[in-house]
Amino acid sequence: MNTATNPAPPDEGTIIRMLQASKAEAAAGRVTESDQLLARVAQQAPNHPAVLNELGVRMMARGAPDRAEALFARATAIDAKHPALWANLASSLKALGRRSEEIGAIEQALAIEPRHVSALLQKGGYLEDIGDTRNAARAYQNVLAVLPPGSEIPPTIQDALEHAKSVVDADLAALSAALEEPLAKLRKLHGGRPQLRVDKCLDTLMGKRRPYHSHPTWMYFPELPAIEFFERSDFLWLDAFEARAAEIRSEVLRVLVSDRDGLQPYIDFPSGLPLDQFRELNRSRRWSAYFLWNQSDQVAGHIARCPKTAELLETAPRCRIKGRAPTAFFSILDANTRIPAHVGVTNTRCTVHVPLVVPPDCGFRVGATTREWVPGQAWVFDDTIEHEAWNLSDTPRAILIFDIWNPLLTAAERDMIQTATEVYAQYYALPPEQAL
């Protein structure tokens, strides 16, 4: 009597390894060997959803969508919680012209994983095919939104993504045209004044602009709006800085000639602190500072060399926090140097730039807004919103930088933040050089 028993089916790990080996053979162009490996694992594990899925993929590649649909249907019946199986089933149903069943399979995939890229692309394609281009564009927008910036795109979906982007761009252009006339009437009704917040809102809505928020490294003051660049007209005291920019420029140029030893690396992290994006600039003179005030301390010798600048700085609404503020310095950015994206310590303060020496190919970005420095034209920005700067020229760039209170704080709030900051620093015995 034959007492032999059927061999036990392979375990999960063995099945996956056999499938990977089959795919590797196919990728190497050894189709026969690949098919043999797949046939072997299909014989040993005929009802495994991954095996059925791979068989279905092969049938689709060989122009047999009917056989592929049967395999994918079996796979989803066995494992209904795997979105890729439903997406593949949808592909086979599309090839068979069974469109109502196709969208059902797509929705099943998205119910399991709403960010499933292939299923989102399939949904956009289905909506395009039935003539619903506007909702197709919305589906494609979801695809573009779930892909991290700078992520590597698999070659299998590169063409589909390019198509998706073209549909989204065309749809946004049509939406912009639809908005133009009614909004133009409303702008005229309201005196024709610029409506920058509305413009930024709509740019964000239509994907033209990424929203940025305040992310200070230390103190966050709630309910202050995240304003990238403040309105210049709100700072009338800057008129004096701009009017005397030539005098300030003369003082920094004199410093660069006669007191270069007074320049110090702006980034000077001690050992033991994480350097992150500042590793290349740490303790480097490629980004140097000539301090007039440094975390509330006057640098008397530097002030003596730059009396006109120091005189003007005393007219600004600067923070006065023992051991912390004010800070004011000439910022020197060397040729072919980039300051990486970063954020400041607290949104209770804002930063002022007074450009002095600006060669070509310099730029500055705060959040979604990029500007070029213009000598003698100052601006105020919230440095707790991600920002970066660059000098791609072959000569140094020089600007005056100093901090002021956020103008949206009340007098009481400023007084209480000043005291709280001083008590915090004293409580932890933080040295001045350990910036908050």
Phi and psi in degrees as a GROMACS rama.xvg file:
@    title "Ramachandran Plot"
@    xaxis  label "Phi"
@    yaxis  label "Psi"
@TYPE xy
-81.4908  114.063  ASN-2
-102.594  8.47286  THR-3
-64.7536  141.733  ALA-4
-109.615  157.787  THR-5
-66.1972  140.794  ASN-6
-65.0487  147.416  PRO-7
-66.7657  143.169  ALA-8
-64.554  151.083  PRO-9
-65.0995  154.74  PRO-10
-77.0657  172.463  ASP-11
-56.5913  -45.8692  GLU-12
-60.9454  -41.0283  GLY-13
-65.7788  -41.6358  THR-14
-59.9207  -47.313  ILE-15
-63.9406  -41.6234  ILE-16
-63.6259  -39.1249  ARG-17
-66.1252  -40.084  MET-18
-64.835  -41.4411  LEU-19
-64.0131  -38.3769  GLN-20
-65.9104  -39.0018  ALA-21
-64.3052  -42.9794  SER-22
-65.2012  -38.9028  LYS-23
-63.1794  -40.548  ALA-24
-63.2505  -42.5749  GLU-25
-63.6789  -41.516  ALA-26
-63.4983  -29.2603  ALA-27
-85.3339  0.00888226  ALA-28
87.9071  5.93999  GLY-29
-96.067  77.2815  ARG-30
-65.899  -43.1923  VAL-31
-60.664  -48.1202  THR-32
-61.9232  -39.2095  GLU-33
-62.6615  -46.5904  SER-34
-63.5904  -36.7803  ASP-35
-64.0754  -43.3405  GLN-36
-64.1325  -41.6486  LEU-37
-65.9384  -41.2343  LEU-38
-62.6407  -37.4117  ALA-39
-65.689  -45.7196  ARG-40
-71.3707  -31.2066  VAL-41
-67.3759  -33.8036  ALA-42
-69.6104  -36.9077  GLN-43
-82.9567  -29.3657  GLN-44
-136.249  68.9644  ALA-45
-68.1602  -17.5137  PRO-46
-113.806  17.095  ASN-47
-80.0119  128.603  HIS-48
-60.8172  -34.5757  PRO-49
-68.3753  -34.9713  ALA-50
-68.8409  -46.455  VAL-51
-60.0625  -39.479  LEU-52
-63.2002  -44.318  ASN-53
-67.0247  -38.091  GLU-54
-61.9524  -41.214  LEU-55
-63.7816  -40.3303  GLY-56
-61.0015  -41.224  VAL-57
-64.8801  -39.0915  ARG-58
-65.8569  -38.7433  MET-59
-62.8222  -42.6906  MET-60
-65.1762  -24.2883  ALA-61
-100.549  13.9116  ARG-62
74.033  32.0321  GLY-63
-124.692  68.7827  ALA-64
-65.012  -26.3559  PRO-65
-65.0272  -45.3356  ASP-66
-67.7225  -37.2246  ARG-67
-63.3663  -42.8467  ALA-68
-60.3323  -41.4016  GLU-69
-62.6485  -39.6058  ALA-70
-69.7226  -43.8163  LEU-71
-65.5718  -37.5814  PHE-72
-62.7953  -42.4708  ALA-73
-61.2964  -41.7858  ARG-74
-63.3726  -44.1363  ALA-75
-70.2715  -29.0773  THR-76
-66.6214  -33.4588  ALA-77
-82.5198  -40.7616  ILE-78
-131.284  91.5543  ASP-79
-84.62  1.46121  ALA-80
-107.834  13.9971  LYS-81
-109.587  109.421  HIS-82
-62.3708  -32.4372  PRO-83
-64.0274  -32.8219  ALA-84
-65.3854  -42.372  LEU-85
-66.8351  -38.2071  TRP-86
-64.0363  -40.5627  ALA-87
-67.8024  -38.2408  ASN-88
-60.8311  -40.8551  LEU-89
-60.9206  -40.0398  ALA-90
-61.048  -42.0558  SER-91
-69.4444  -37.0932  SER-92
-66.3826  -36.4983  LEU-93
-62.6858  -45.0118  LYS-94
-62.2163  -27.3807  ALA-95
-89.8513  -1.37026  LEU-96
77.326  14.6476  GLY-97
-95.1134  73.0245  ARG-98
-68.5818  -38.1825  ARG-99
-66.1238  -36.1326  SER-100
-71.7682  -32.6572  GLU-101
-59.4772  -51.4329  GLU-102
-65.7157  -30.865  ILE-103
-62.2331  -42.3466  GLY-104
-67.3987  -38.6722  ALA-105
-61.2814  -45.5475  ILE-106
-65.0214  -32.9218  GLU-107
-62.4734  -43.579  GLN-108
-61.8478  -44.1642  ALA-109
-73.373  -25.9258  LEU-110
-66.2846  -32.3319  ALA-111
-79.0732  -44.0064  ILE-112
-140.777  94.9388  GLU-113
-61.1664  -17.7666  PRO-114
-103.151  18.5316  ARG-115
-69.633  113.252  HIS-116
-62.0083  -47.6607  VAL-117
-61.6582  -41.8674  SER-118
-67.7241  -37.0155  ALA-119
-64.8544  -41.083  LEU-120
-62.9557  -40.3361  LEU-121
-64.5097  -39.3578  GLN-122
-64.8925  -43.3941  LYS-123
-59.9715  -42.728  GLY-124
-64.1125  -41.3232  GLY-125
-61.9722  -45.6506  TYR-126
-65.2046  -36.9135  LEU-127
-60.5496  -45.8269  GLU-128
-62.1725  -31.7312  ASP-129
-92.5085  6.72598  ILE-130
88.6546  6.95674  GLY-131
-94.7489  71.5582  ASP-132
-68.476  -30.8553  THR-133
-67.9933  -44.586  ARG-134
-73.4018  -26.2944  ASN-135
-61.8504  -43.679  ALA-136
-61.9157  -38.2164  ALA-137
-65.7698  -38.8845  ARG-138
-64.2359  -42.4251  ALA-139
-66.3443  -33.7714  TYR-140
-60.2595  -38.4543  GLN-141
-63.8494  -36.5544  ASN-142
-61.6077  -50.1997  VAL-143
-64.845  -31.0835  LEU-144
-72.1602  -30.7241  ALA-145
-84.634  -11.8622  VAL-146
-84.903  120.783  LEU-147
-60.956  143.099  PRO-148
-56.3857  133.347  PRO-149
78.5013  5.03004  GLY-150
-71.5012  151.211  SER-151
-78.8756  126.353  GLU-152
-92.6014  125.709  ILE-153
-59.8037  138.709  PRO-154
-55.9427  -28.6415  PRO-155
-67.1674  -21.0155  THR-156
-119.103  6.2258  ILE-157
-60.1016  -46.4835  GLN-158
-64.0141  -40.6355  ASP-159
-63.7207  -38.589  ALA-160
-69.0213  -38.9432  LEU-161
-61.6983  -41.6526  GLU-162
-64.0177  -43.4423  HIS-163
-58.2976  -43.802  ALA-164
-63.806  -39.1863  LYS-165
-64.772  -38.0023  SER-166
-67.1686  -43.0015  VAL-167
-62.6817  -44.617  VAL-168
-61.6469  -43.1472  ASP-169
-65.4436  -38.4676  ALA-170
-67.3176  -41.8147  ASP-171
-66.0717  -35.6232  LEU-172
-63.8713  -41.2599  ALA-173
-67.3971  -39.3915  ALA-174
-64.7799  -41.5735  LEU-175
-60.2584  -41.4325  SER-176
-65.0701  -37.9939  ALA-177
-67.231  -30.3293  ALA-178
-81.7661  -23.8069  LEU-179
-58.7336  -51.5893  GLU-180
-66.8974  -51.1666  GLU-181
-63.1154  -36.2763  PRO-182
-71.3917  -34.3058  LEU-183
-61.6883  -39.4391  ALA-184
-64.1368  -40.978  LYS-185
-70.2849  -36.9625  LEU-186
-60.3882  -43.2504  ARG-187
-64.7798  -41.589  LYS-188
-59.5961  -34.3346  LEU-189
-98.7988  29.6946  HIS-190
85.8105  6.06127  GLY-191
70.8227  11.5952  GLY-192
-71.965  150.044  ARG-193
-59.7957  139.489  PRO-194
-118.645  71.2142  GLN-195
-64.4945  -37.9048  LEU-196
-68.5998  -38.0954  ARG-197
-63.9256  -43.356  VAL-198
-60.612  -43.3347  ASP-199
-67.4774  -38.2416  LYS-200
-59.1902  -48.1208  CYS-201
-70.201  -35.4352  LEU-202
-62.6308  -39.5655  ASP-203
-67.7559  -43.3683  THR-204
-57.2268  -38.2388  LEU-205
-96.5517  13.2183  MET-206
76.9247  10.6673  GLY-207
-83.5117  -15.1164  LYS-208
-142.696  134.18  ARG-209
-90.0061  133.175  ARG-210
-73.721  135.819  PRO-211
-120.13  145.131  TYR-212
-125.962  166.526  HIS-213
-75.1024  124.786  SER-214
-134.436  70.8138  HIS-215
-64.5865  151.66  PRO-216
-78.5059  -13.4513  THR-217
-132.272  -88.2181  TRP-218
-94.5157  122.843  MET-219
-106.647  124.638  TYR-220
-98.9826  116.408  PHE-221
-72.5838  157.915  PRO-222
68.1503  17.0104  GLU-223
-92.8742  129.608  LEU-224
-64.7811  144.56  PRO-225
-84.1573  92.509  ALA-226
-101.463  118.336  ILE-227
-64.4919  -66.0252  GLU-228
-116.059  127.435  PHE-229
-75.5239  159.326  PHE-230
-65.5301  123.4  GLU-231
-58.9356  -33.8303  ARG-232
-66.6411  -12.8875  SER-233
-82.3388  -1.88386  ASP-234
-127.451  72.567  PHE-235
-63.9365  -26.2226  LEU-236
-66.2668  -16.6277  TRP-237
-71.9694  -15.5797  LEU-238
-54.9154  -40.1347  ASP-239
-66.2136  -37.7429  ALA-240
-64.3079  -43.6235  PHE-241
-68.2014  -39.2649  GLU-242
-64.5766  -29.8267  ALA-243
-109.866  21.9526  ARG-244
-59.9243  -35.8275  ALA-245
-62.6747  -38.7109  ALA-246
-66.7073  -41.5819  GLU-247
-63.548  -41.2395  ILE-248
-60.8227  -41.5838  ARG-249
-60.0961  -37.8612  SER-250
-70.4514  -40.6951  GLU-251
-69.5043  -36.3146  VAL-252
-64.3713  -36.8267  LEU-253
-65.5535  -39.4128  ARG-254
-60.6918  -43.9658  VAL-255
-65.0579  -22.699  LEU-256
-90.5076  -44.1384  VAL-257
-106.971  -12.1155  SER-258
-142.071  49.2131  ASP-259
-65.1307  -23.5053  ARG-260
-66.0785  -19.0554  ASP-261
-77.1626  -11.9875  GLY-262
-75.7075  140.074  LEU-263
-136.785  153.491  GLN-264
-57.7244  131.117  PRO-265
-69.252  -38.054  TYR-266
-93.7519  116.446  ILE-267
-144.715  70.1511  ASP-268
-81.1358  136.79  PHE-269
-73.1794  164.552  PRO-270
-60.9412  143.046  SER-271
99.4421  -13.1285  GLY-272
-95.4121  144.605  LEU-273
-67.4608  131.601  PRO-274
-89.7924  -32.1727  LEU-275
48.8325  -126.691  ASP-276
-71.7358  -11.8036  GLN-277
-94.5927  10.0772  PHE-278
-55.542  -42.8792  ARG-279
-70.3001  -30.4577  GLU-280
-96.9369  -7.37444  LEU-281
-61.1649  125.501  ASN-282
59.8331  27.7139  ARG-283
-107.14  139.54  SER-284
-82.5394  4.9486  ARG-285
-65.2542  -26.4589  ARG-286
-126.48  101.653  TRP-287
-111.798  157.888  SER-288
-129.556  139.473  ALA-289
-115.414  96.9275  TYR-290
-78.3007  135.241  PHE-291
-99.2529  -42.9356  LEU-292
-126.278  139.232  TRP-293
-133.439  102.731  ASN-294
51.2293  54.2904  GLN-295
83.9313  -14.3043  SER-296
-90.1082  127.591  ASP-297
-72.8171  141.476  GLN-298
-103.278  91.8638  VAL-299
-57.4577  -42.9317  ALA-300
-63.8496  -38.0591  GLY-301
-70.8802  -39.6775  HIS-302
-63.2767  -37.5425  ILE-303
-64.0344  -31.9209  ALA-304
-77.9891  -20.5412  ARG-305
-129.16  59.6146  CYS-306
-65.8557  -35.4021  PRO-307
-69.7448  -39.5107  LYS-308
-64.2409  -45.0578  THR-309
-61.8681  -39.144  ALA-310
-62.1669  -43.8915  GLU-311
-65.4945  -40.6357  LEU-312
-60.2176  -30.8255  LEU-313
-68.7469  -13.699  GLU-314
-90.2742  -8.66339  THR-315
-86.4212  152.679  ALA-316
-78.9032  64.6913  PRO-317
-80.4131  154.727  ARG-318
-68.3948  146.482  CYS-319
-127.796  94.5829  ARG-320
-131.338  118.226  ILE-321
-55.5461  124.428  LYS-322
79.1422  0.0330985  GLY-323
-132.665  -38.5477  ARG-324
-156.043  149.879  ALA-325
-84.9637  164.133  PRO-326
-127.181  134.489  THR-327
-148.545  135.202  ALA-328
-160.411  158.754  PHE-329
-85.9688  125.588  PHE-330
-100.523  120.028  SER-331
-111.493  115.376  ILE-332
-109.204  117.049  LEU-333
-66.8566  165.804  ASP-334
-58.2441  145.98  ALA-335
52.4559  46.8671  ASN-336
-130.269  138.838  THR-337
-122.962  132.449  ARG-338
-90.6811  120.079  ILE-339
-69.4684  162.195  PRO-340
-59.6758  134.68  ALA-341
-159.325  175.775  HIS-342
-133.611  158.054  VAL-343
-87.666  -173.688  GLY-344
-88.699  -30.0011  VAL-345
-156.87  139.905  THR-346
-84.5343  6.82958  ASN-347
-75.3757  -13.0613  THR-348
-120.05  155.731  ARG-349
-122.663  164.436  CYS-350
-115.244  139.671  THR-351
-111.936  135.81  VAL-352
-115.01  130.616  HIS-353
-119.827  100.273  VAL-354
-66.9628  138.51  PRO-355
-123.381  -54.1426  LEU-356
-124.658  109.589  VAL-357
-129.849  100.095  VAL-358
-72.6419  171.605  PRO-359
-63.2458  163.693  PRO-360
65.6439  34.604  ASP-361
-111.904  147.872  CYS-362
-156.618  166.469  GLY-363
-148.085  130.947  PHE-364
-122.331  131.556  ARG-365
-121.87  117.502  VAL-366
58.5324  -122.559  GLY-367
-96.8953  5.41879  ALA-368
-111.15  125.431  THR-369
-113.158  134.388  THR-370
-134.12  161.78  ARG-371
-108.735  137.849  GLU-372
-67.2999  140.245  TRP-373
-122.028  121.317  VAL-374
-50.4653  128.45  PRO-375
86.0689  -0.736343  GLY-376
-112.896  109.266  GLN-377
-87.2753  159.451  ALA-378
-146.882  163.02  TRP-379
-124.659  133.315  VAL-380
-140.966  164.365  PHE-381
-93.1212  108.811  ASP-382
-81.7232  2.31814  ASP-383
-87.971  -0.211264  THR-384
-92.9263  136.996  ILE-385
-48.7061  129.408  GLU-386
-145.402  159.156  HIS-387
-152.715  162.322  GLU-388
-142.52  157.579  ALA-389
-151.432  150.544  TRP-390
-132.077  101.25  ASN-391
-98.2695  11.1972  LEU-392
-85.4435  -173.487  SER-393
-106.911  15.132  ASP-394
-135.512  158.03  THR-395
-69.9298  155.674  PRO-396
-111.897  140.929  ARG-397
-132.838  129.638  ALA-398
-138.621  157.305  ILE-399
-92.9702  130.193  LEU-400
-124.736  134.882  ILE-401
-152.864  161.87  PHE-402
-105.755  151.002  ASP-403
-136.123  166.397  ILE-404
-64.7523  145.064  TRP-405
-59.6903  122.871  ASN-406
-65.8755  -10.7385  PRO-407
-90.153  -1.43802  LEU-408
-81.7246  143.927  LEU-409
-78.8471  167.935  THR-410
-60.9699  -40.1294  ALA-411
-64.5381  -41.5608  ALA-412
-64.1314  -41.0867  GLU-413
-61.5733  -45.546  ARG-414
-61.7608  -41.5831  ASP-415
-73.0027  -36.1829  MET-416
-67.5329  -38.8062  ILE-417
-58.2392  -50.3414  GLN-418
-65.3954  -44.0143  THR-419
-61.5013  -39.4943  ALA-420
-66.6472  -42.874  THR-421
-64.9509  -41.2327  GLU-422
-65.8399  -41.5024  VAL-423
-58.0231  -49.3029  TYR-424
-63.8852  -38.7362  ALA-425
-69.5428  -39.7003  GLN-426
-59.2354  -42.665  TYR-427
-94.2691  3.86485  TYR-428
51.6433  46.046  ALA-429
-77.5854  128.053  LEU-430
-70.6216  153.495  PRO-431
-55.5545  -35.4367  PRO-432
-71.8505  -14.4787  GLU-433
-87.5373  89.0972  GLN-434
-62.8573  137.701  ALA-435
